[in-house]
Amino acid sequence: MNALLKVEDLVVRYGQVEALHGVSLEVFDGEIVALIGSNGAGKTTLLRAISGMIPVVQGSISFEGSEITNLRSHDIVRKGLAHIPEGRQIFGDQSVYDNLLLGGFSLDRVSLRALADSELRRFPVLHERRAQRAGTLSGGEQQMLAISRGLMSRPRMLLMDEPSMGLAPLLVRQVAETILDLNASGVTVLLVEQMASMALAVADRAYVIQNGQVKLAGPSREVASNPEVVRAYLGGAVSHE
């Protein structure tokens, strides 16, 4: 089986500082794959490189068998790969509805409006606040908006960066359930998450990245039971319901 997303020997630098040192990973169609690691390990850098936000110095990235290394971000989106960035990065001075329309830049007018209305039904609270400025939403509501905006391009695969950041435990569970629902609807997910217990609970497979290198990879249950992972990231058991 060919990988939907394949990253090979990726090297990324910020100036003279090398942030990724030959990272390789694969994500297969229909999977949820978690990428865990400490702050500064290179997780966000990897997602930004995949989505064309920062340049790749060495190595390759392919999606659906086509090379996308160093393509422009909007061209990568059009290929079916969407990125929901860390910190949500919604357009705070625009309405909820306008944020959704901006996320569907690649669609025709009729499809754009229809899909925006569909996304408002996904999260009823967004429908209630469709005319409200996005910057006035709560943190959980902003995360819902960020997810829906990412889905406006009708992606085959989502890159999700820290979707639970700053959220209360009840909302973290809601985000986890949303990820599972999206996956059940056919969306493949590469999930970067500081809350490793949540990431490993929803993922099929996982990679552990340390200091810009992949140190461990395997089925999420095996990764979750690794003593070093438990000690460094979990502090307890992971539930796979």
MDAnalysis code that builds the backbone (N, CA, C; Angstrom):
import MDAnalysis as mda
import numpy as np

u = mda.Universe.empty(723, n_residues=241, atom_resindex=np.repeat(np.arange(241), 3), trajectory=True)
u.add_TopologyAttr("name", ["N", "CA", "C"] * 241)
u.add_TopologyAttr("resid", np.arange(1, 242))
u.add_TopologyAttr("resname", ["MET", "ASN", "ALA", "LEU", "LEU", "LYS", "VAL", "GLU", "ASP", "LEU", "VAL", "VAL", "ARG", "TYR", "GLY", "GLN", "VAL", "GLU", "ALA", "LEU", "HIS", "GLY", "VAL", "SER", "LEU", "GLU", "VAL", "PHE", "ASP", "GLY", "GLU", "ILE", "VAL", "ALA", "LEU", "ILE", "GLY", "SER", "ASN", "GLY", "ALA", "GLY", "LYS", "THR", "THR", "LEU", "LEU", "ARG", "ALA", "ILE", "SER", "GLY", "MET", "ILE", "PRO", "VAL", "VAL", "GLN", "GLY", "SER", "ILE", "SER", "PHE", "GLU", "GLY", "SER", "GLU", "ILE", "THR", "ASN", "LEU", "ARG", "SER", "HIS", "ASP", "ILE", "VAL", "ARG", "LYS", "GLY", "LEU", "ALA", "HIS", "ILE", "PRO", "GLU", "GLY", "ARG", "GLN", "ILE", "PHE", "GLY", "ASP", "GLN", "SER", "VAL", "TYR", "ASP", "ASN", "LEU", "LEU", "LEU", "GLY", "GLY", "PHE", "SER", "LEU", "ASP", "ARG", "VAL", "SER", "LEU", "ARG", "ALA", "LEU", "ALA", "ASP", "SER", "GLU", "LEU", "ARG", "ARG", "PHE", "PRO", "VAL", "LEU", "HIS", "GLU", "ARG", "ARG", "ALA", "GLN", "ARG", "ALA", "GLY", "THR", "LEU", "SER", "GLY", "GLY", "GLU", "GLN", "GLN", "MET", "LEU", "ALA", "ILE", "SER", "ARG", "GLY", "LEU", "MET", "SER", "ARG", "PRO", "ARG", "MET", "LEU", "LEU", "MET", "ASP", "GLU", "PRO", "SER", "MET", "GLY", "LEU", "ALA", "PRO", "LEU", "LEU", "VAL", "ARG", "GLN", "VAL", "ALA", "GLU", "THR", "ILE", "LEU", "ASP", "LEU", "ASN", "ALA", "SER", "GLY", "VAL", "THR", "VAL", "LEU", "LEU", "VAL", "GLU", "GLN", "MET", "ALA", "SER", "MET", "ALA", "LEU", "ALA", "VAL", "ALA", "ASP", "ARG", "ALA", "TYR", "VAL", "ILE", "GLN", "ASN", "GLY", "GLN", "VAL", "LYS", "LEU", "ALA", "GLY", "PRO", "SER", "ARG", "GLU", "VAL", "ALA", "SER", "ASN", "PRO", "GLU", "VAL", "VAL", "ARG", "ALA", "TYR", "LEU", "GLY", "GLY", "ALA", "VAL", "SER", "HIS", "GLU"])
u.atoms.positions = np.array([
    [0.839, -1.193, 0.000],
    [0.000, 0.000, 0.000],
    [0.881, 1.252, 0.000],
    [0.579, 2.186, -0.899],
    [1.325, 3.434, -0.956],
    [0.806, 4.415, 0.084],
    [1.704, 5.181, 0.654],
    [1.326, 6.174, 1.649],
    [0.605, 7.340, 0.984],
    [-0.395, 7.890, 1.678],
    [-1.054, 9.108, 1.211],
    [-0.092, 10.285, 1.333],
    [0.571, 10.389, 2.483],
    [1.605, 11.401, 2.719],
    [2.906, 10.695, 3.050],
    [3.970, 11.086, 2.372],
    [5.275, 10.485, 2.640],
    [6.323, 11.574, 2.776],
    [6.994, 11.588, 3.900],
    [8.067, 12.540, 4.184],
    [9.363, 11.745, 4.294],
    [10.375, 12.148, 3.521],
    [11.627, 11.402, 3.492],
    [12.818, 12.316, 3.750],
    [13.573, 11.983, 4.804],
    [14.869, 12.613, 5.101],
    [14.780, 14.136, 5.103],
    [13.769, 14.680, 5.752],
    [13.502, 16.119, 5.700],
    [14.446, 16.901, 6.606],
    [15.043, 17.920, 6.002],
    [15.915, 18.843, 6.739],
    [15.353, 20.249, 6.579],
    [15.160, 20.933, 7.717],
    [14.654, 22.306, 7.727],
    [15.542, 23.133, 8.644],
    [15.852, 24.340, 8.203],
    [16.680, 25.231, 9.017],
    [15.991, 26.571, 9.217],
    [16.231, 27.171, 10.377],
    [15.899, 28.568, 10.639],
    [17.225, 29.314, 10.694],
    [17.560, 29.979, 9.595],
    [18.884, 30.598, 9.528],
    [19.955, 29.519, 9.546],
    [20.867, 29.600, 10.503],
    [21.938, 28.619, 10.615],
    [21.575, 27.458, 11.537],
    [20.401, 27.543, 12.160],
    [19.993, 26.516, 13.119],
    [19.153, 25.451, 12.423],
    [19.608, 24.216, 12.485],
    [18.880, 23.115, 11.860],
    [17.823, 22.600, 12.822],
    [16.551, 22.705, 12.418],
    [15.433, 22.331, 13.290],
    [14.987, 20.885, 13.081],
    [15.076, 20.389, 11.854],
    [14.743, 18.998, 11.546],
    [15.952, 18.345, 10.910],
    [16.308, 17.153, 11.399],
    [17.532, 16.485, 10.961],
    [17.212, 15.169, 10.275],
    [16.666, 15.221, 9.073],
    [16.402, 13.993, 8.332],
    [15.181, 13.235, 8.816],
    [14.073, 13.927, 9.016],
    [12.837, 13.301, 9.504],
    [12.125, 12.558, 8.371],
    [11.685, 11.347, 8.664],
    [10.893, 10.557, 7.713],
    [9.653, 10.021, 8.422],
    [8.521, 10.061, 7.730],
    [7.301, 9.455, 8.260],
    [6.331, 9.188, 7.118],
    [5.333, 8.347, 7.396],
    [4.298, 8.021, 6.423],
    [2.934, 8.076, 7.103],
    [1.949, 8.519, 6.338],
    [0.563, 8.490, 6.789],
    [-0.252, 7.841, 5.677],
    [-1.009, 6.807, 6.026],
    [-1.795, 6.084, 5.037],
    [-3.242, 6.562, 5.043],
    [-3.875, 6.387, 3.923],
    [-5.257, 6.832, 3.749],
    [-6.148, 6.252, 4.843],
    [-6.931, 7.125, 5.501],
    [-7.872, 6.696, 6.520],
    [-7.321, 6.637, 7.925],
    [-6.051, 6.933, 8.099],
    [-5.435, 6.875, 9.418],
    [-5.581, 8.184, 10.195],
    [-5.461, 8.065, 11.512],
    [-5.092, 9.178, 12.380],
    [-3.701, 8.849, 12.902],
    [-2.746, 9.710, 12.621],
    [-1.375, 9.511, 13.078],
    [-1.011, 10.662, 14.005],
    [-0.529, 10.325, 15.185],
    [-0.132, 11.329, 16.169],
    [1.365, 11.575, 16.102],
    [1.735, 12.819, 16.308],
    [3.140, 13.213, 16.399],
    [3.307, 13.899, 17.744],
    [4.023, 13.245, 18.655],
    [4.179, 13.795, 19.989],
    [5.641, 14.085, 20.276],
    [5.851, 14.942, 21.254],
    [7.199, 15.345, 21.632],
    [7.133, 16.592, 22.491],
    [8.241, 16.956, 23.088],
    [8.280, 18.123, 23.965],
    [8.249, 19.409, 23.153],
    [8.054, 20.526, 23.831],
    [8.123, 21.831, 23.178],
    [9.493, 22.016, 22.536],
    [9.504, 22.502, 21.301],
    [10.766, 22.733, 20.614],
    [11.359, 21.519, 19.942],
    [10.620, 20.403, 19.947],
    [11.159, 19.166, 19.360],
    [11.157, 19.193, 17.843],
    [10.282, 20.039, 17.245],
    [10.231, 20.109, 15.789],
    [8.884, 19.737, 15.205],
    [7.890, 19.521, 16.041],
    [6.571, 19.065, 15.571],
    [5.899, 20.111, 14.675],
    [5.797, 21.328, 15.177],
    [5.160, 22.395, 14.404],
    [5.969, 22.720, 13.156],
    [7.278, 22.693, 13.268],
    [8.136, 22.924, 12.104],
    [7.842, 21.911, 11.009],
    [7.648, 20.660, 11.390],
    [7.359, 19.618, 10.407],
    [6.049, 19.898, 9.686],
    [5.002, 20.250, 10.424],
    [3.723, 20.544, 9.774],
    [3.837, 21.751, 8.855],
    [4.561, 22.765, 9.293],
    [4.727, 23.957, 8.459],
    [5.496, 23.641, 7.183],
    [6.464, 22.757, 7.272],
    [7.206, 22.366, 6.065],
    [6.321, 21.582, 5.114],
    [5.501, 20.679, 5.649],
    [4.608, 19.885, 4.811],
    [3.631, 20.784, 4.071],
    [3.102, 21.797, 4.763],
    [2.078, 22.652, 4.167],
    [2.651, 23.835, 3.393],
    [3.969, 23.891, 3.234],
    [4.589, 24.916, 2.397],
    [4.791, 26.257, 3.067],
    [4.657, 26.328, 4.387],
    [4.799, 27.594, 5.087],
    [6.258, 27.987, 5.309],
    [7.133, 26.992, 5.367],
    [8.572, 27.241, 5.507],
    [9.315, 26.358, 4.520],
    [10.478, 26.810, 4.030],
    [11.179, 26.047, 2.994],
    [11.890, 24.806, 3.527],
    [11.969, 23.821, 2.662],
    [12.701, 22.583, 2.945],
    [14.090, 22.692, 2.342],
    [15.102, 22.401, 3.130],
    [16.489, 22.463, 2.667],
    [16.882, 21.178, 1.948],
    [16.405, 20.067, 2.467],
    [16.793, 18.760, 1.921],
    [15.681, 17.765, 2.211],
    [15.571, 16.746, 1.359],
    [14.548, 15.738, 1.542],
    [13.346, 15.987, 0.647],
    [12.303, 15.176, 0.808],
    [11.145, 15.287, -0.071],
    [9.851, 15.032, 0.681],
    [8.782, 15.616, 0.151],
    [7.429, 15.417, 0.669],
    [6.541, 15.075, -0.518],
    [5.797, 13.985, -0.422],
    [4.862, 13.637, -1.488],
    [3.475, 13.417, -0.897],
    [2.460, 13.766, -1.687],
    [1.069, 13.608, -1.288],
    [0.315, 12.975, -2.443],
    [-0.347, 11.883, -2.175],
    [-1.030, 11.108, -3.217],
    [-0.082, 10.755, -4.360],
    [1.172, 10.507, -4.025],
    [2.159, 10.096, -5.002],
    [2.812, 11.210, -5.793],
    [2.385, 12.470, -5.536],
    [2.954, 13.619, -6.253],
    [3.851, 14.428, -5.333],
    [4.956, 14.874, -5.861],
    [5.897, 15.695, -5.094],
    [5.275, 17.050, -4.786],
    [5.296, 17.436, -3.498],
    [4.787, 18.754, -3.104],
    [5.844, 19.570, -2.362],
    [7.061, 19.074, -2.324],
    [8.126, 19.769, -1.603],
    [8.272, 21.196, -2.109],
    [8.145, 22.143, -1.183],
    [8.336, 23.570, -1.466],
    [7.326, 24.166, -2.453],
    [6.200, 23.483, -2.646],
    [5.107, 24.129, -3.367],
    [4.541, 25.265, -2.514],
    [3.860, 26.207, -3.166],
    [3.208, 27.269, -2.414],
    [2.020, 26.710, -1.637],
    [1.775, 27.298, -0.472],
    [0.762, 26.764, 0.437],
    [-0.603, 26.635, -0.225],
    [-1.017, 27.655, -0.986],
    [-2.357, 27.591, -1.577],
    [-2.454, 26.500, -2.643],
    [-1.331, 26.162, -3.270],
    [-1.352, 25.061, -4.237],
    [-1.463, 23.719, -3.521],
    [-0.849, 23.625, -2.346],
    [-0.950, 22.398, -1.551],
    [-2.377, 22.207, -1.059],
    [-3.021, 23.294, -0.640],
    [-4.423, 23.222, -0.222],
    [-5.290, 22.698, -1.366],
    [-5.049, 23.196, -2.562],
    [-5.846, 22.761, -3.713],
    [-5.656, 21.280, -4.025],
    [-4.551, 20.701, -3.597],
    [-4.307, 19.279, -3.811],
    [-5.043, 18.405, -2.793],
    [-5.628, 19.053, -1.754],
    [-6.407, 18.294, -0.787],
    [-5.754, 18.122, 0.566],
    [-4.761, 18.961, 0.874],
    [-4.049, 18.874, 2.150],
    [-4.198, 20.211, 2.873],
    [-4.922, 20.212, 3.984],
    [-5.201, 21.450, 4.714],
    [-4.500, 21.441, 6.071],
    [-4.164, 22.626, 6.547],
    [-3.399, 22.799, 7.784],
    [-4.207, 23.666, 8.749],
    [-4.504, 23.129, 9.929],
    [-5.131, 23.916, 10.996],
    [-4.012, 24.271, 11.966],
    [-3.557, 25.524, 11.961],
    [-2.308, 25.866, 12.652],
    [-2.449, 25.978, 14.165],
    [-1.326, 25.929, 14.817],
    [-1.251, 26.166, 16.254],
    [-1.774, 27.568, 16.572],
    [-2.540, 27.681, 17.670],
    [-3.045, 28.982, 18.061],
    [-4.243, 29.453, 17.263],
    [-4.821, 28.552, 16.447],
    [-6.050, 28.795, 15.669],
    [-5.849, 29.774, 14.523],
    [-5.283, 30.964, 14.817],
    [-4.980, 31.958, 13.783],
    [-6.199, 32.275, 12.907],
    [-7.327, 32.428, 13.558],
    [-8.511, 32.888, 12.846],
    [-8.381, 34.380, 12.563],
    [-9.248, 34.894, 11.705],
    [-9.268, 36.328, 11.400],
    [-10.224, 36.998, 12.387],
    [-9.646, 37.542, 13.465],
    [-10.445, 38.014, 14.584],
    [-11.365, 39.172, 14.274],
    [-11.004, 40.004, 13.279],
    [-11.833, 41.161, 12.954],
    [-12.909, 40.833, 11.926],
    [-12.950, 39.589, 11.471],
    [-13.969, 39.143, 10.515],
    [-15.025, 38.306, 11.236],
    [-16.203, 38.228, 10.660],
    [-17.260, 37.423, 11.268],
    [-16.934, 35.936, 11.154],
    [-17.652, 35.159, 11.941],
    [-17.519, 33.704, 11.861],
    [-17.773, 33.228, 10.433],
    [-18.836, 33.722, 9.830],
    [-19.195, 33.289, 8.478],
    [-18.123, 33.693, 7.463],
    [-17.595, 34.902, 7.594],
    [-16.568, 35.344, 6.653],
    [-15.282, 34.529, 6.811],
    [-14.958, 34.091, 8.032],
    [-13.813, 33.214, 8.229],
    [-13.983, 31.928, 7.433],
    [-15.202, 31.398, 7.443],
    [-15.451, 30.171, 6.681],
    [-15.315, 30.419, 5.185],
    [-15.846, 31.524, 4.714],
    [-15.747, 31.837, 3.287],
    [-14.289, 31.985, 2.864],
    [-13.470, 32.593, 3.711],
    [-12.049, 32.758, 3.387],
    [-11.349, 31.400, 3.322],
    [-11.804, 30.449, 4.130],
    [-11.211, 29.108, 4.098],
    [-11.531, 28.346, 2.834],
    [-12.595, 28.752, 2.136],
    [-12.983, 28.051, 0.917],
    [-12.623, 28.807, -0.338],
    [-11.475, 29.456, -0.326],
    [-11.063, 30.317, -1.447],
    [-10.998, 29.586, -2.779],
    [-10.805, 28.281, -2.744],
    [-10.632, 27.536, -3.994],
    [-11.953, 27.065, -4.600],
    [-13.082, 27.340, -3.940],
    [-14.378, 26.851, -4.402],
    [-15.115, 27.906, -5.220],
    [-16.049, 27.438, -6.037],
    [-16.911, 28.388, -6.737],
    [-17.950, 28.938, -5.760],
    [-18.621, 30.028, -6.149],
    [-19.493, 30.753, -5.226],
    [-20.609, 29.870, -4.653],
    [-21.254, 29.071, -5.499],
    [-22.369, 28.247, -5.041],
    [-21.884, 27.191, -4.056],
    [-20.805, 26.506, -4.399],
    [-20.261, 25.475, -3.517],
    [-19.769, 26.078, -2.212],
    [-19.192, 27.273, -2.306],
    [-18.650, 27.948, -1.130],
    [-19.746, 28.201, -0.101],
    [-20.867, 28.791, -0.533],
    [-21.956, 29.107, 0.383],
    [-22.580, 27.832, 0.957],
    [-22.741, 26.824, 0.127],
    [-23.346, 25.574, 0.582],
    [-22.476, 24.893, 1.635],
    [-21.173, 24.884, 1.403],
    [-20.272, 24.226, 2.346],
    [-20.173, 25.025, 3.639],
    [-20.167, 26.353, 3.547],
    [-20.132, 27.182, 4.759],
    [-21.359, 26.909, 5.617],
    [-22.520, 26.810, 4.995],
    [-23.743, 26.512, 5.743],
    [-23.664, 25.127, 6.381],
    [-23.064, 24.182, 5.671],
    [-22.897, 22.836, 6.212],
    [-21.980, 22.842, 7.428],
    [-20.890, 23.615, 7.352],
    [-19.956, 23.688, 8.481],
    [-20.588, 24.356, 9.695],
    [-21.476, 25.310, 9.462],
    [-22.179, 25.934, 10.584],
    [-23.077, 24.924, 11.292],
    [-23.579, 23.952, 10.561],
    [-24.398, 22.903, 11.178],
    [-23.547, 21.910, 11.959],
    [-22.273, 21.788, 11.593],
    [-21.377, 20.867, 12.315],
    [-21.256, 21.295, 13.774],
    [-21.090, 22.594, 13.993],
    [-20.979, 23.142, 15.336],
    [-22.097, 24.176, 15.530],
    [-23.222, 23.773, 16.102],
    [-24.373, 24.681, 16.218],
    [-24.039, 26.019, 16.875],
    [-23.073, 26.037, 17.794],
    [-22.729, 27.303, 18.444],
    [-22.184, 28.304, 17.425],
    [-21.521, 27.823, 16.382],
    [-21.023, 28.719, 15.341],
    [-22.188, 29.286, 14.528],
    [-23.212, 28.476, 14.321],
    [-24.393, 28.974, 13.606],
    [-25.035, 30.111, 14.387],
    [-25.090, 29.951, 15.703],
    [-25.669, 30.992, 16.544],
    [-24.847, 32.287, 16.473],
    [-23.550, 32.145, 16.255],
    [-22.648, 33.291, 16.275],
    [-22.112, 33.639, 14.880],
    [-22.809, 33.244, 13.861],
    [-22.300, 33.376, 12.489],
    [-21.975, 34.816, 12.122],
    [-22.675, 35.791, 12.693],
    [-22.422, 37.200, 12.375],
    [-21.495, 37.869, 13.383],
    [-21.078, 37.137, 14.393],
    [-20.236, 37.692, 15.456],
    [-18.777, 37.743, 15.009],
    [-18.045, 38.764, 15.465],
    [-16.619, 38.839, 15.150],
    [-15.901, 37.657, 15.801],
    [-15.069, 36.984, 15.024],
    [-14.433, 35.757, 15.490],
    [-13.537, 35.982, 16.700],
    [-12.952, 37.170, 16.793],
    [-12.063, 37.454, 17.907],
    [-12.766, 37.533, 19.244],
    [-14.091, 37.614, 19.245],
    [-14.843, 37.687, 20.494],
    [-15.333, 36.315, 20.961],
    [-15.051, 35.273, 20.214],
    [-15.448, 33.926, 20.603],
    [-14.580, 33.421, 21.742],
    [-15.085, 32.447, 22.483],
    [-14.271, 31.779, 23.502],
    [-13.194, 30.934, 22.829],
    [-12.245, 30.459, 23.622],
    [-11.174, 29.630, 23.063],
    [-11.697, 28.381, 22.396],
    [-12.663, 27.716, 23.025],
    [-13.232, 26.513, 22.434],
    [-13.977, 26.799, 21.149],
    [-14.711, 27.904, 21.126],
    [-15.438, 28.281, 19.916],
    [-14.482, 28.642, 18.790],
    [-13.384, 29.314, 19.136],
    [-12.385, 29.637, 18.110],
    [-11.764, 28.378, 17.530],
    [-11.550, 27.353, 18.375],
    [-10.990, 26.104, 17.862],
    [-11.978, 25.409, 16.928],
    [-13.253, 25.437, 17.272],
    [-14.273, 24.890, 16.376],
    [-14.245, 25.613, 15.033],
    [-14.125, 26.932, 15.087],
    [-14.079, 27.718, 13.856],
    [-12.839, 27.381, 13.042],
    [-11.696, 27.217, 13.714],
    [-10.465, 26.873, 13.008],
    [-10.594, 25.529, 12.298],
    [-11.239, 24.566, 12.955],
    [-11.441, 23.258, 12.338],
    [-12.366, 23.383, 11.129],
    [-13.479, 24.081, 11.302],
    [-14.424, 24.233, 10.190],
    [-13.810, 25.008, 9.032],
    [-13.028, 26.037, 9.353],
    [-12.378, 26.789, 8.283],
    [-11.411, 25.892, 7.502],
    [-10.677, 25.017, 8.217],
    [-9.786, 24.086, 7.532],
    [-10.522, 23.117, 6.635],
    [-11.736, 22.763, 7.020],
    [-12.527, 21.815, 6.232],
    [-13.186, 22.455, 5.025],
    [-13.139, 23.784, 4.942],
    [-13.787, 24.486, 3.832],
    [-13.113, 24.223, 2.480],
    [-11.911, 23.693, 2.486],
    [-11.248, 23.366, 1.221],
    [-11.535, 21.928, 0.784],
    [-12.431, 21.259, 1.536],
    [-12.756, 19.852, 1.258],
    [-11.496, 18.984, 1.204],
    [-10.692, 19.013, 2.251],
    [-9.414, 18.292, 2.212],
    [-9.587, 16.787, 2.310],
    [-8.659, 16.095, 1.715],
    [-8.581, 14.650, 1.912],
    [-7.809, 14.354, 3.198],
    [-6.918, 15.290, 3.565],
    [-6.100, 15.107, 4.762],
    [-5.966, 16.420, 5.509],
    [-5.999, 16.332, 6.847],
    [-5.821, 17.493, 7.711],
    [-4.529, 17.370, 8.506],
    [-3.782, 18.469, 8.568],
    [-2.684, 18.610, 9.511],
    [-3.221, 19.453, 10.664],
    [-3.256, 18.905, 11.862],
    [-3.827, 19.607, 13.011],
    [-2.728, 19.840, 14.044],
    [-2.506, 21.109, 14.391],
    [-1.419, 21.476, 15.289],
    [-1.984, 21.984, 16.618],
    [-1.832, 21.172, 17.660],
    [-2.222, 21.526, 19.028],
    [-3.686, 21.978, 19.136],
    [-4.639, 21.177, 18.673],
    [-6.039, 21.617, 18.726],
    [-6.595, 21.754, 20.135],
    [-5.959, 21.111, 21.138],
    [-6.477, 21.196, 22.500],
    [-5.832, 22.315, 23.320],
    [-4.935, 23.076, 22.705],
    [-4.173, 24.070, 23.459],
    [-5.095, 25.084, 24.148],
    [-4.918, 25.227, 25.460],
    [-5.645, 26.224, 26.223],
    [-7.096, 25.907, 26.497],
    [-7.521, 24.677, 26.207],
    [-8.929, 24.331, 26.384],
    [-9.162, 23.581, 27.695],
    [-10.356, 23.751, 28.241],
    [-10.756, 23.018, 29.437],
    [-10.921, 21.535, 29.105],
    [-10.791, 20.643, 30.109],
    [-10.865, 19.194, 29.843],
    [-12.107, 18.753, 29.075],
    [-13.268, 19.345, 29.375],
    [-14.484, 18.957, 28.660],
    [-14.377, 19.289, 27.180],
    [-13.774, 20.426, 26.857],
    [-13.615, 20.826, 25.462],
    [-12.546, 19.990, 24.772],
    [-11.517, 19.571, 25.518],
    [-10.504, 18.682, 24.945],
    [-11.158, 17.384, 24.492],
    [-12.065, 16.877, 25.306],
    [-12.781, 15.644, 24.922],
    [-13.627, 15.884, 23.677],
    [-14.237, 17.059, 23.588],
    [-15.048, 17.380, 22.408],
    [-14.177, 17.453, 21.159],
    [-12.983, 18.029, 21.287],
    [-12.060, 18.083, 20.155],
    [-11.662, 16.672, 19.728],
    [-11.370, 15.812, 20.703],
    [-11.011, 14.427, 20.385],
    [-12.142, 13.725, 19.647],
    [-13.370, 13.925, 20.094],
    [-14.521, 13.309, 19.435],
    [-14.704, 13.854, 18.019],
    [-14.424, 15.151, 17.847],
    [-14.519, 15.752, 16.509],
    [-13.498, 15.137, 15.566],
    [-12.281, 14.924, 16.055],
    [-11.235, 14.308, 15.228],
    [-11.666, 12.904, 14.801],
    [-12.223, 12.145, 15.729],
    [-12.685, 10.798, 15.392],
    [-13.835, 10.844, 14.397],
    [-14.746, 11.789, 14.562],
    [-15.866, 11.928, 13.623],
    [-15.378, 12.291, 12.224],
    [-14.417, 13.211, 12.150],
    [-13.855, 13.603, 10.852],
    [-13.202, 12.409, 10.174],
    [-12.462, 11.649, 10.951],
    [-11.783, 10.478, 10.404],
    [-12.805, 9.450, 9.905],
    [-13.874, 9.274, 10.670],
    [-14.922, 8.329, 10.259],
    [-15.594, 8.765, 8.966],
    [-15.579, 10.077, 8.701],
    [-16.193, 10.585, 7.464],
    [-15.237, 10.513, 6.278],
    [-14.002, 10.036, 6.510],
    [-13.065, 9.830, 5.410],
    [-11.868, 10.755, 5.376],
    [-11.714, 11.594, 6.390],
    [-10.588, 12.527, 6.421],
    [-9.415, 11.894, 7.168],
    [-8.267, 11.851, 6.529],
    [-7.036, 11.375, 7.156],
    [-6.443, 12.513, 7.981],
    [-5.853, 12.188, 9.140],
    [-5.384, 13.226, 10.060],
    [-3.957, 12.946, 10.517],
    [-3.108, 13.981, 10.426],
    [-1.807, 13.981, 11.098],
    [-1.919, 14.990, 12.227],
    [-1.847, 14.503, 13.460],
    [-2.165, 15.289, 14.646],
    [-0.928, 15.562, 15.479],
    [-0.582, 16.827, 15.631],
    [0.442, 17.258, 16.573],
    [-0.269, 17.702, 17.834],
    [0.130, 17.149, 18.962],
    [-0.614, 17.424, 20.190],
    [0.303, 17.314, 21.405],
    [0.328, 18.393, 22.205],
    [1.106, 18.394, 23.427],
    [0.484, 17.459, 24.462],
    [-0.849, 17.335, 24.430],
    [-1.537, 16.419, 25.334],
    [-1.440, 15.011, 24.751],
    [-0.332, 14.358, 25.060],
    [-0.019, 13.080, 24.433],
    [-1.057, 12.011, 24.728],
    [-1.648, 12.033, 25.917],
    [-2.637, 11.009, 26.255],
    [-3.830, 11.071, 25.323],
    [-4.299, 12.280, 25.004],
    [-5.417, 12.419, 24.075],
    [-5.014, 11.970, 22.677],
    [-3.834, 12.408, 22.225],
    [-3.390, 12.071, 20.876],
    [-3.269, 10.566, 20.688],
    [-2.671, 9.894, 21.663],
    [-2.476, 8.457, 21.546],
    [-3.787, 7.693, 21.683],
    [-4.754, 8.268, 22.397],
    [-6.046, 7.603, 22.555],
    [-6.838, 7.580, 21.253],
    [-6.690, 8.603, 20.409],
    [-7.468, 8.656, 19.169],
    [-6.700, 8.133, 17.962],
    [-5.380, 8.029, 18.055],
    [-4.551, 7.712, 16.881],
    [-4.431, 6.219, 16.631],
    [-4.223, 5.891, 15.348],
    [-3.900, 4.514, 14.964],
    [-2.418, 4.225, 15.171],
    [-1.587, 5.174, 14.765],
    [-0.140, 5.049, 14.912],
    [0.421, 6.364, 15.455],
    [1.676, 6.306, 15.903],
    [2.282, 7.510, 16.464],
    [3.780, 7.548, 16.184],
    [4.284, 8.758, 16.094],
    [5.710, 9.026, 16.021],
    [6.080, 9.911, 17.199],
    [7.220, 9.625, 17.797],
    [7.766, 10.480, 18.851],
    [8.968, 11.201, 18.269],
    [8.946, 12.525, 18.341],
    [10.039, 13.320, 17.797],
    [10.767, 14.025, 18.941],
    [12.096, 13.949, 18.912],
    [12.951, 14.592, 19.905],
    [14.103, 15.279, 19.194],
    [14.302, 16.528, 19.545],
    [15.433, 17.281, 18.989],
    [15.514, 17.179, 17.469],
    [14.358, 17.288, 16.812],
    [14.331, 17.313, 15.358],
    [14.523, 15.986, 14.675],
    [14.382, 14.879, 15.424],
    [14.537, 13.547, 14.844],
    [13.440, 12.625, 15.363],
    [13.018, 11.681, 14.537],
    [12.071, 10.662, 14.978],
    [12.830, 9.634, 15.814],
    [12.373, 9.470, 17.068],
    [13.042, 8.551, 17.990],
    [12.291, 7.245, 18.184],
    [10.985, 7.261, 17.888],
    [10.167, 6.073, 18.104],
    [8.950, 6.152, 17.205],
    [8.518, 5.023, 16.690],
    [7.325, 4.981, 15.846],
    [6.674, 3.614, 15.989],
    [5.335, 3.594, 15.841],
    [4.639, 2.321, 15.906],
    [3.171, 2.517, 16.178],
    [2.421, 1.418, 16.326],
    [1.016, 1.526, 16.702],
    [0.879, 2.325, 17.994],
    [-0.183, 3.111, 18.098],
    [-0.288, 4.015, 19.244],
    [-0.319, 3.272, 20.571],
    [-0.923, 2.091, 20.607],
    [-0.946, 1.316, 21.850],
    [0.466, 0.951, 22.293],
    [1.300, 0.563, 21.335],
    [2.676, 0.204, 21.687],
    [3.467, 1.424, 22.138],
    [3.284, 2.529, 21.428],
    [3.987, 3.750, 21.815],
    [3.544, 4.190, 23.203],
    [2.233, 4.087, 23.472],
    [1.699, 4.521, 24.763],
    [2.192, 3.667, 25.922],
    [2.588, 2.426, 25.631],
    [3.065, 1.541, 26.695],
    [4.581, 1.543, 26.837],
    [5.258, 2.289, 25.961],
    [6.717, 2.376, 26.057],
    [7.098, 3.112, 27.346],
    [7.957, 2.531, 28.178],
    [8.282, 3.153, 29.472],
    [8.825, 4.576, 29.360],
    [9.633, 4.836, 28.336],
    [10.179, 6.183, 28.182],
    [9.092, 7.186, 27.816],
    [8.152, 6.765, 26.985],
    [7.042, 7.639, 26.616],
    [6.155, 7.901, 27.825],
    [5.850, 6.858, 28.586],
    [5.034, 7.024, 29.792],
    [5.700, 8.004, 30.748],
    [6.970, 7.842, 30.961],
    [7.694, 8.706, 31.902],
    [7.773, 10.149, 31.404],
    [8.037, 10.325, 30.123],
    [8.281, 11.673, 29.599],
    [7.004, 12.443, 29.269],
    [5.961, 11.730, 28.791],
    [4.818, 12.445, 28.230],
    [3.463, 12.105, 28.835],
    [3.345, 10.967, 29.518],
    [2.017, 10.517, 29.907],
    [1.757, 10.616, 31.408],
    [2.650, 10.056, 32.194],
    [2.437, 10.081, 33.629],
    [1.260, 9.232, 34.065],
    [0.877, 8.306, 33.222],
    [-0.267, 7.445, 33.541],
    [-0.702, 6.675, 32.330],
    [-1.749, 5.949, 32.469],
    [-2.232, 5.079, 31.398],
    [-3.013, 5.859, 30.370],
    [-3.076, 5.304, 29.169],
    [-3.855, 5.877, 28.078],
    [-5.032, 4.960, 27.802],
    [-6.218, 5.543, 27.691],
    [-7.419, 4.762, 27.406],
    [-7.711, 4.743, 25.925],
    [-7.868, 3.547, 25.342],
    [-8.253, 3.398, 23.937],
    [-9.681, 2.849, 23.923],
    [-10.646, 3.753, 23.990],
    [-12.042, 3.312, 24.026],
    [-12.554, 3.044, 22.626],
])
